[in-house]
Amino acid sequence: MFETSNFGKTIAILQRSLDVSSLRREVISNNIANVDTPGFKRSTVNFETSLKKALDAQSVTPGLTAEVSDPRHMSFDQPTDWTSVGPTRVLDYLTQTNNNGNNVDLEEELMSAQQNQMMYTLMAQAAANEYNQINIVLRR
C-alpha cells in the first residue's frame, strides 16, 4: 500500500539502515574481541556511500542513451536500484598498529561503537516518528 510513497521509501531505507547498524555492531564487537589476536585485521561495513550513489542516480537524467542491441551488452545509463544496495564488509589491510600484525585500535573501535549506537537510536526514533505522523492523520 505504501511501497511507492515517500513514507514507504523512508521506512524501507530506515529499516535497511537499522539492519546495517546491527551488522556494524557485530563487526565492531568482533574487532574488539580480537584486539589481542596476532595477525587479526579489523573489518568495517560500507553501506551509506553506495546507498547515496544509488539514490542520487535515480534523479539524474542521462545526456546520451546507449543503444543495447544484444542482451549481453552492458547498459551505461542504467542506474542502480536503491533496493538492491546492500552492506559490504571490508577488511582493512592497509593499517598496522601493533607489532604482531594486528591493526585493531581499541579506542577507535569504542568510538565507532558509540557512534553506531547513537545512529541506531536516531534511526529508530525517525521510524517511530514516521509512524506517529500516520497515526495523527488516521485519528482525525
PyMOL commands that set and color helices and strands:
alter all, ss='L'
color gray80, all
select helices_A, chain A and resi 6-33+48-59+82-84+106-139
alter helices_A, ss='H'
color red, helices_A
select strands_A, chain A and resi 43-46+88-91
alter strands_A, ss='S'
color yellow, strands_A
deselect
rebuild
show_as cartoon
